[in-house]
């Protein structure tokens, strides 16, 4: 179990990936708890003084000008949570839900949201006990925060809705009772603080980023293995070429490809006597394409790491001077842009991977047996595996349309520009699954190509890549039920088995 102390340092990508991957035990520093209590005291003082402050003693959105009587403030917050729980669609995964909750805890721990210690302690207790609210995945436009998903999270705190406990969905009160808790009565501003924020879209985008990292690493390994299987040249990876351009991702990927191919007997067998003048772009331009992908992922990762540590509700409580100021930190445009960047990266990883598979199965291009199988004609080999890869990259092209360029006015035009970050981030998981399969197919095809060069061996590192592929599937001797091989190869990509072959490249490493 990962132990996470919030308050000393900002959460980093490696910690966030660990939260996504498994159970976590969260604590706050004493300094963080002190800030939480100062924020709550500021809100309590506003109520005691009778000052009118948005979200504390007013309505919400277009109803902000409606004052709420002191005796109705608790009802106001409960009504807010219940009315905003309008999500639809399948539930978010347990892993994404856990990450979402940790992000909300980190935001509330800054003291700028005005929630009470009791409320934050309850949210922490749910995370630590793996009591995870059942949150529908659809219904947010990414401003004013992820209202519907976070409302479903918050419902469990007040004993409404459902939560997963040991994989079983229980009524909220029963789930709370399992860990010795009773439903909360939310205080002034607490419902709004819980609902307002970008934690759902950010959690989904981070999940998409980490899945993309696994695909990226596998694609770098697959590209090197394919290059050797096709008797491609490593000359295009010469550092002098990439230094002249100066793009950091390109330089780094070229270096990794050189390292992966270094010492290959297959490469040495045609180094001085090769009829090929130039390799196709999908082999030769790997540093340029995958390097640009890496730079894009690094930029998106930096944005999401900052967002994971941000306070994104409204209004914000400034504990040093007692001010409460309305703003727009709930607008998830940075997350939307990051998600769109990751979507483009996934699309291109799949595009170039599928092209290498297409070369591998084409005897005119590869100089290997047609469709990578002996007795082709009697056997179809990798013919339809490449078709599957083509279908998946086509689907990813459709899914990669930018979400951030769309907006629909909501809340009677009070919220008249929104980010669409949430579904922009949610699609990344489907896209990553598609791309993982495309790369899994290439790995199978490249390993099959290597088989035809035996007894020559590829490099030491690529022999390790080859061994990982062979754990998923035996060599393709004749036609057989192929889908399980592809599924196991995809599982290896998804599980991050190829991450070591992109050592030092990945943002979260």
C-alpha positions as CSV (number, residue, x, y, z in Angstrom):
1,X,0.0,0.0,0.0
2,X,1.2,3.5,-0.9
3,X,1.6,6.0,2.0
4,X,1.0,9.6,1.0
5,X,1.6,12.6,3.2
6,X,-0.1,15.7,1.8
7,X,1.2,19.1,2.8
8,X,5.0,19.0,2.7
9,X,5.6,19.0,-1.0
10,X,3.4,19.0,-4.1
11,X,2.3,15.6,-5.3
12,X,4.5,14.3,-8.2
13,X,3.6,12.2,-11.1
14,X,5.1,9.0,-9.7
15,X,3.0,9.4,-6.5
16,X,-0.1,10.0,-8.6
17,X,0.5,6.9,-10.7
18,X,0.9,4.9,-7.5
19,X,-2.4,6.2,-6.2
20,X,-4.0,5.1,-9.5
21,X,-2.4,1.7,-9.4
22,X,-3.5,0.6,-5.9
23,X,-4.7,1.3,-2.4
24,X,-3.3,4.3,-0.6
25,X,-3.1,5.5,3.0
26,X,-3.4,9.3,3.1
27,X,-2.3,11.6,6.0
28,X,-2.0,15.4,6.2
29,X,0.8,17.3,7.9
30,X,0.1,19.3,11.0
31,X,0.7,22.5,9.0
32,X,-1.9,21.4,6.4
33,X,-4.4,20.7,9.2
34,X,-3.8,24.2,10.6
35,X,-4.5,25.8,7.2
36,X,-7.7,23.7,7.0
37,X,-8.9,25.0,10.4
38,X,-8.0,28.6,9.5
39,X,-10.1,28.3,6.3
40,X,-13.1,26.9,8.2
41,X,-12.8,29.6,10.9
42,X,-12.9,32.3,8.1
43,X,-16.1,30.9,6.8
44,X,-17.6,30.6,10.3
45,X,-16.7,34.3,10.9
46,X,-18.5,35.3,7.7
47,X,-21.7,33.5,8.9
48,X,-21.4,35.0,12.4
49,X,-21.0,38.5,11.0
50,X,-23.9,38.1,8.6
51,X,-21.8,39.1,5.6
52,X,-23.2,38.1,2.2
53,X,-20.7,35.9,0.4
54,X,-21.3,33.8,-2.7
55,X,-21.6,30.1,-2.0
56,X,-21.7,30.6,1.8
57,X,-25.1,32.2,2.2
58,X,-26.3,32.7,-1.4
59,X,-27.7,30.6,-4.2
60,X,-25.5,29.3,-6.9
61,X,-24.9,30.1,-10.6
62,X,-27.6,32.4,-11.9
63,X,-29.2,32.3,-8.4
64,X,-26.1,33.9,-6.8
65,X,-28.1,37.1,-6.0
66,X,-30.5,35.1,-3.8
67,X,-29.7,35.4,-0.1
68,X,-30.2,32.4,2.2
69,X,-31.3,32.7,5.8
70,X,-28.8,31.4,8.5
71,X,-31.2,28.7,9.5
72,X,-31.2,27.3,6.0
73,X,-27.5,27.1,5.3
74,X,-27.2,23.4,6.1
75,X,-30.2,22.6,3.9
76,X,-28.6,24.8,1.2
77,X,-25.5,22.7,1.0
78,X,-27.4,19.4,1.2
79,X,-29.7,20.5,-1.6
80,X,-26.8,21.6,-3.7
81,X,-25.2,18.1,-3.5
82,X,-28.4,16.3,-4.2
83,X,-29.6,18.5,-7.1
84,X,-26.2,18.3,-8.8
85,X,-25.9,14.5,-8.7
86,X,-27.2,14.1,-12.2
87,X,-24.5,11.9,-13.7
88,X,-25.3,9.1,-16.2
89,X,-23.4,6.3,-17.8
90,X,-21.1,3.6,-16.5
91,X,-19.3,4.2,-13.2
92,X,-15.8,5.5,-13.2
93,X,-13.3,2.7,-12.4
94,X,-12.3,2.2,-8.8
95,X,-8.7,3.3,-9.6
96,X,-9.8,6.6,-11.2
97,X,-12.3,7.2,-8.4
98,X,-9.5,6.7,-5.8
99,X,-7.3,9.2,-7.7
100,X,-10.1,11.7,-8.0
101,X,-10.7,11.6,-4.2
102,X,-7.0,12.0,-3.4
103,X,-6.9,15.0,-5.7
104,X,-9.9,16.5,-3.9
105,X,-8.2,15.9,-0.6
106,X,-5.0,17.6,-1.8
107,X,-7.1,20.6,-3.0
108,X,-9.1,20.9,0.3
109,X,-5.9,20.5,2.4
110,X,-4.7,23.9,1.2
111,X,-7.2,25.7,3.4
112,X,-8.6,27.8,0.6
113,X,-11.9,26.0,0.4
114,X,-13.1,26.6,3.9
115,X,-14.2,23.1,4.8
116,X,-14.1,21.8,8.4
117,X,-11.6,19.3,9.6
118,X,-14.4,16.8,10.2
119,X,-15.4,16.9,6.6
120,X,-11.9,16.3,5.3
121,X,-11.2,13.6,7.8
122,X,-14.3,11.7,6.5
123,X,-13.1,11.9,2.9
124,X,-9.7,10.7,4.0
125,X,-11.2,7.8,5.9
126,X,-13.1,6.7,2.8
127,X,-9.9,6.6,0.7
128,X,-7.9,4.8,3.4
129,X,-10.6,2.2,3.8
130,X,-11.1,1.8,0.0
131,X,-14.7,2.8,0.3
132,X,-15.1,4.3,-3.2
133,X,-18.2,6.2,-4.2
134,X,-20.0,5.0,-7.4
135,X,-19.6,7.9,-9.7
136,X,-21.3,7.9,-13.2
137,X,-18.7,8.8,-15.8
138,X,-20.8,11.2,-17.9
139,X,-22.5,14.6,-17.2
140,X,-19.7,17.1,-16.8
141,X,-18.7,19.9,-19.2
142,X,-15.6,20.8,-17.3
143,X,-16.8,24.1,-15.8
144,X,-18.0,25.1,-13.2
145,X,-15.7,22.2,-12.3
146,X,-16.8,18.6,-12.6
147,X,-20.1,19.3,-10.8
148,X,-22.0,16.1,-11.4
149,X,-19.2,13.5,-10.8
150,X,-18.1,15.3,-7.6
151,X,-21.7,15.6,-6.4
152,X,-22.0,11.8,-6.6
153,X,-18.7,11.5,-4.6
154,X,-20.1,14.0,-2.1
155,X,-23.5,12.2,-1.8
156,X,-21.8,9.3,0.0
157,X,-20.5,11.7,2.7
158,X,-24.1,12.6,3.5
159,X,-25.3,9.0,3.3
160,X,-26.9,9.1,-0.1
161,X,-26.1,7.0,-3.2
162,X,-23.8,4.0,-3.4
163,X,-20.2,3.1,-2.7
164,X,-18.0,0.1,-3.6
165,X,-16.6,-1.8,-0.6
166,X,-14.5,-4.9,-1.4
167,X,-15.8,-4.7,-5.0
168,X,-19.5,-4.7,-3.9
169,X,-21.8,-1.8,-4.3
170,X,-23.5,-0.9,-1.0
171,X,-25.9,1.9,0.0
172,X,-24.0,4.8,1.2
173,X,-25.1,4.6,4.9
174,X,-24.2,0.9,5.0
175,X,-20.8,1.7,3.4
176,X,-20.1,4.4,6.0
177,X,-21.2,2.1,8.8
178,X,-18.7,-0.6,7.6
179,X,-15.9,1.8,8.7
180,X,-17.6,3.2,11.7
181,X,-18.8,6.4,10.2
182,X,-22.2,8.2,10.1
183,X,-23.5,10.6,7.4
184,X,-22.1,14.1,7.6
185,X,-24.2,17.3,7.9
186,X,-22.4,19.7,5.6
187,X,-21.6,23.2,6.9
188,X,-21.7,26.5,5.1
189,X,-19.8,26.4,1.7
190,X,-18.8,22.7,2.2
191,X,-21.1,21.3,-0.5
192,X,-19.8,23.9,-3.0
193,X,-16.2,23.2,-2.1
194,X,-16.7,19.5,-2.6
195,X,-18.5,19.9,-5.9
196,X,-16.5,22.7,-7.5
197,X,-13.2,21.6,-9.0
198,X,-11.4,19.9,-11.8
199,X,-10.6,16.7,-10.0
200,X,-12.6,14.3,-12.2
201,X,-11.3,15.6,-15.5
202,X,-7.8,15.7,-14.0
203,X,-7.9,12.2,-12.7
204,X,-9.2,10.9,-16.0
205,X,-6.5,12.8,-17.9
206,X,-3.8,11.5,-15.6
207,X,-5.1,7.9,-16.1
208,X,-4.9,8.6,-19.8
209,X,-1.4,9.9,-19.5
210,X,-0.1,6.9,-17.6
211,X,-1.8,4.5,-20.0
212,X,-0.2,6.5,-22.9
213,X,3.2,6.2,-21.3
214,X,2.9,2.4,-21.3
215,X,1.9,2.4,-24.9
216,X,4.7,4.9,-25.8
217,X,7.4,2.7,-24.2
218,X,6.1,-0.4,-26.0
219,X,6.0,1.5,-29.3
220,X,9.6,2.6,-28.9
221,X,10.6,-1.0,-28.3
222,X,8.4,-2.3,-31.1
223,X,9.8,0.3,-33.5
224,X,13.4,-0.8,-32.8
225,X,12.5,-4.5,-33.1
226,X,10.6,-3.9,-36.4
227,X,13.6,-2.0,-37.8
228,X,15.9,-5.0,-37.1
229,X,13.3,-7.5,-38.4
230,X,13.1,-5.5,-41.6
231,X,16.9,-5.2,-41.9
232,X,16.5,-1.5,-41.5
233,X,19.4,0.9,-40.8
234,X,20.3,2.6,-37.6
235,X,22.1,5.4,-39.4
236,X,19.0,7.7,-39.2
237,X,19.4,7.6,-35.5
238,X,22.9,9.1,-35.6
239,X,23.1,11.8,-33.0
240,X,24.6,14.4,-35.4
241,X,21.3,14.4,-37.4
242,X,19.2,15.2,-34.3
243,X,21.6,17.7,-32.8
244,X,21.2,19.8,-36.0
245,X,17.5,20.1,-35.3
246,X,17.7,20.5,-31.5
247,X,14.3,19.1,-30.6
248,X,14.8,17.5,-27.1
249,X,12.3,14.6,-27.5
250,X,13.8,13.7,-30.9
251,X,17.3,13.7,-29.5
252,X,16.2,11.5,-26.6
253,X,14.3,9.0,-28.7
254,X,17.1,8.7,-31.2
255,X,19.5,7.9,-28.4
256,X,17.2,5.3,-27.0
257,X,16.7,3.6,-30.4
258,X,20.5,3.5,-30.9
259,X,20.9,1.9,-27.5
260,X,18.2,-0.7,-28.3
261,X,19.7,-1.7,-31.6
262,X,23.3,-1.6,-30.5
263,X,25.2,-4.9,-30.9
264,X,22.6,-6.6,-33.2
265,X,24.1,-9.3,-35.3
266,X,21.2,-8.9,-37.7
267,X,22.1,-5.3,-38.2
268,X,25.8,-6.2,-38.7
269,X,24.8,-8.8,-41.3
270,X,23.8,-6.1,-43.8
271,X,25.7,-3.1,-42.6
272,X,28.3,-3.1,-45.4
273,X,26.3,-4.9,-48.2
274,X,22.8,-3.6,-48.4
275,X,20.8,-2.8,-51.5
276,X,18.5,-0.5,-49.7
277,X,19.2,3.2,-50.0
278,X,16.7,4.5,-47.5
279,X,14.1,3.0,-45.2
280,X,10.4,4.0,-45.3
281,X,9.5,6.9,-43.1
282,X,7.8,4.7,-40.4
283,X,11.3,3.3,-39.7
284,X,13.6,6.2,-40.6
285,X,11.6,9.0,-38.9
286,X,10.9,7.3,-35.6
287,X,12.9,9.9,-33.7
288,X,11.1,12.7,-35.4
289,X,7.6,11.3,-34.8
290,X,8.1,9.6,-31.4
291,X,10.3,12.5,-30.2
292,X,7.5,15.0,-31.0
293,X,5.1,12.7,-29.2
294,X,7.4,12.6,-26.2
295,X,7.6,16.4,-26.1
296,X,3.8,16.6,-26.3
297,X,3.4,14.1,-23.4
298,X,6.0,15.9,-21.3
299,X,4.1,19.2,-21.7
300,X,0.8,17.6,-20.9
301,X,2.3,15.9,-17.9
302,X,3.6,19.1,-16.5
303,X,0.2,20.7,-16.9
304,X,-1.6,17.9,-15.2
305,X,0.9,17.7,-12.3
306,X,0.3,21.3,-11.6
307,X,-3.5,20.8,-11.8
308,X,-3.3,17.9,-9.4
309,X,-1.9,20.2,-6.8
310,X,-4.2,23.1,-7.6
311,X,-7.1,24.6,-5.7
312,X,-9.9,24.8,-8.3
313,X,-13.1,25.5,-6.4
314,X,-14.9,28.8,-6.0
315,X,-15.1,31.1,-4.2
316,X,-11.6,30.9,-2.6
317,X,-10.8,31.6,1.1
318,X,-7.6,33.5,1.7
319,X,-6.7,32.6,5.2
320,X,-4.0,35.2,5.7
321,X,-6.3,38.2,5.3
322,X,-9.8,36.7,5.6
323,X,-10.9,37.6,2.1
324,X,-13.2,35.4,0.1
325,X,-13.0,36.0,-3.6
326,X,-15.0,34.6,-6.5
327,X,-13.0,33.6,-9.6
328,X,-12.8,30.9,-12.2
329,X,-10.2,28.3,-11.2
330,X,-12.9,25.7,-11.8
331,X,-12.6,26.2,-15.6
332,X,-10.7,23.1,-16.8
333,X,-9.3,24.6,-20.0
334,X,-5.7,23.5,-19.1
335,X,-6.9,20.0,-18.6
336,X,-8.8,20.0,-21.8
337,X,-5.8,21.1,-23.8
338,X,-3.6,18.5,-22.1
339,X,-6.2,15.8,-22.9
340,X,-6.3,16.9,-26.5
341,X,-2.5,16.7,-26.7
342,X,-2.5,13.2,-25.3
343,X,-5.2,12.2,-27.7
344,X,-3.1,13.4,-30.6
345,X,-0.1,11.6,-29.2
346,X,-2.0,8.3,-29.0
347,X,-3.3,8.7,-32.5
348,X,0.2,9.2,-33.9
349,X,1.7,6.3,-31.9
350,X,-0.9,4.0,-33.4
351,X,-0.5,5.5,-36.9
352,X,3.2,4.9,-37.2
353,X,3.1,1.5,-35.5
354,X,0.4,0.2,-37.9
355,X,2.5,1.4,-40.8
356,X,5.4,-0.7,-39.6
357,X,3.2,-3.7,-39.3
358,X,1.9,-3.1,-42.8
359,X,5.5,-3.3,-44.1
360,X,6.3,-6.4,-42.1
361,X,3.4,-8.3,-43.7
362,X,4.2,-7.1,-47.3
363,X,6.8,-9.4,-48.9
364,X,7.7,-6.8,-51.5
365,X,8.7,-4.4,-48.7
366,X,9.9,-6.7,-46.1
367,X,11.7,-9.5,-48.1
368,X,10.1,-11.8,-45.5
369,X,7.5,-14.5,-46.2
370,X,4.1,-13.1,-47.1
371,X,2.1,-12.2,-44.0
372,X,4.9,-13.5,-41.9
373,X,4.0,-17.2,-42.2
374,X,5.5,-20.1,-44.1
375,X,3.2,-21.7,-46.7
376,X,1.3,-18.5,-47.2
377,X,-1.8,-19.1,-49.2
378,X,-2.5,-22.2,-47.2
379,X,-1.9,-19.9,-44.2
380,X,-3.1,-16.3,-43.9
381,X,-0.7,-15.5,-41.0
382,X,-0.8,-11.8,-39.9
383,X,-3.1,-10.7,-42.8
384,X,-6.1,-9.8,-40.6
385,X,-4.1,-8.8,-37.6
386,X,-2.9,-5.9,-39.7
387,X,-6.5,-5.2,-40.7
388,X,-7.5,-5.1,-37.0
389,X,-4.6,-2.6,-36.4
390,X,-5.9,-0.5,-39.3
391,X,-9.4,-0.5,-37.9
392,X,-8.2,0.6,-34.5
393,X,-6.1,3.5,-35.8
394,X,-9.0,4.7,-37.8
395,X,-11.2,4.7,-34.7
396,X,-8.5,6.6,-32.8
397,X,-8.4,9.2,-35.6
398,X,-12.1,9.8,-35.1
399,X,-11.8,10.0,-31.3
400,X,-8.8,12.4,-31.4
401,X,-11.0,15.3,-32.6
402,X,-10.2,18.1,-30.1
403,X,-12.7,18.4,-27.2
404,X,-11.4,21.8,-26.1
405,X,-12.7,23.6,-29.2
406,X,-16.3,22.8,-28.3
407,X,-18.4,24.7,-25.8
408,X,-22.1,24.8,-24.9
409,X,-23.6,27.5,-22.6
410,X,-25.1,26.2,-19.4
411,X,-26.8,27.5,-16.3
412,X,-29.1,29.9,-18.1
413,X,-26.0,31.5,-19.8
414,X,-24.3,32.3,-16.5
415,X,-21.8,29.6,-17.4
416,X,-21.5,30.5,-21.0
417,X,-18.1,29.1,-21.9
418,X,-17.0,25.6,-20.8
419,X,-14.0,23.4,-21.5
420,X,-15.4,19.9,-22.2
421,X,-12.4,18.6,-20.4
422,X,-14.1,15.7,-18.8
423,X,-15.1,13.7,-21.8
424,X,-12.0,14.9,-23.6
425,X,-10.0,13.1,-20.8
426,X,-12.4,10.1,-20.5
427,X,-11.9,9.1,-24.2
428,X,-8.2,8.7,-23.6
429,X,-8.7,5.4,-21.8
430,X,-10.5,4.0,-24.9
431,X,-7.8,5.4,-27.2
432,X,-5.0,4.0,-25.1
433,X,-6.6,0.6,-25.2
434,X,-6.8,0.8,-29.0
435,X,-3.3,2.0,-29.3
436,X,-2.0,-0.7,-26.9
437,X,-3.6,-3.4,-29.2
438,X,-2.0,-1.8,-32.3
439,X,1.4,-1.9,-30.7
440,X,0.8,-5.4,-29.3
441,X,0.1,-6.5,-32.9
442,X,3.3,-4.9,-34.1
443,X,5.3,-6.5,-31.4
444,X,4.0,-9.9,-32.4
445,X,4.7,-9.2,-36.1
446,X,8.2,-7.9,-35.3
447,X,9.1,-10.9,-33.2
448,X,7.9,-13.1,-36.0
449,X,10.1,-11.3,-38.4
450,X,13.1,-11.9,-36.1
451,X,12.3,-15.6,-36.2
452,X,13.1,-15.7,-39.9
453,X,16.6,-14.3,-39.3
454,X,17.6,-17.0,-36.9
455,X,20.2,-18.2,-36.0
456,X,21.3,-14.5,-36.1
457,X,20.4,-12.7,-32.9
458,X,19.3,-9.1,-32.5
459,X,20.8,-6.9,-29.8
460,X,20.9,-7.9,-26.1
461,X,18.1,-5.4,-25.2
462,X,16.0,-6.3,-28.2
463,X,16.4,-10.0,-27.3
464,X,14.8,-9.0,-24.0
465,X,11.9,-7.3,-25.8
466,X,11.6,-10.5,-27.9
467,X,11.4,-12.6,-24.8
468,X,8.6,-10.5,-23.4
469,X,6.7,-10.9,-26.6
470,X,7.3,-14.7,-26.5
471,X,5.8,-14.8,-23.0
472,X,2.6,-13.7,-24.6
473,X,2.7,-15.9,-27.7
474,X,4.7,-18.7,-29.4
475,X,6.1,-18.2,-32.9
476,X,3.4,-18.2,-35.6
477,X,3.9,-21.6,-37.2
478,X,0.6,-22.0,-38.9
479,X,-2.9,-20.5,-38.8
480,X,-4.6,-20.8,-35.4
481,X,-7.1,-19.0,-33.2
482,X,-5.1,-15.7,-33.1
483,X,-7.2,-13.5,-30.9
484,X,-5.8,-14.8,-27.6
485,X,-2.3,-14.1,-28.7
486,X,-3.2,-10.5,-29.5
487,X,-5.0,-10.1,-26.2
488,X,-2.0,-11.4,-24.2
489,X,0.4,-9.2,-26.2
490,X,-1.9,-6.2,-25.5
491,X,-2.0,-7.1,-21.8
492,X,1.8,-6.8,-21.8
493,X,1.7,-3.4,-23.3
494,X,-1.1,-2.2,-20.9
495,X,0.7,-3.7,-17.9
496,X,3.8,-1.6,-18.6
497,X,6.1,-4.6,-19.3
498,X,8.0,-2.5,-21.9
499,X,8.5,0.6,-19.7
500,X,12.1,-0.4,-18.9
501,X,12.9,-0.1,-22.6
502,X,12.0,3.6,-22.5
503,X,14.2,4.2,-19.5
504,X,14.6,7.9,-18.7
505,X,12.1,9.0,-21.3
506,X,8.7,8.8,-19.5
507,X,7.4,11.9,-17.6
508,X,6.4,9.8,-14.6
509,X,9.5,7.7,-14.3
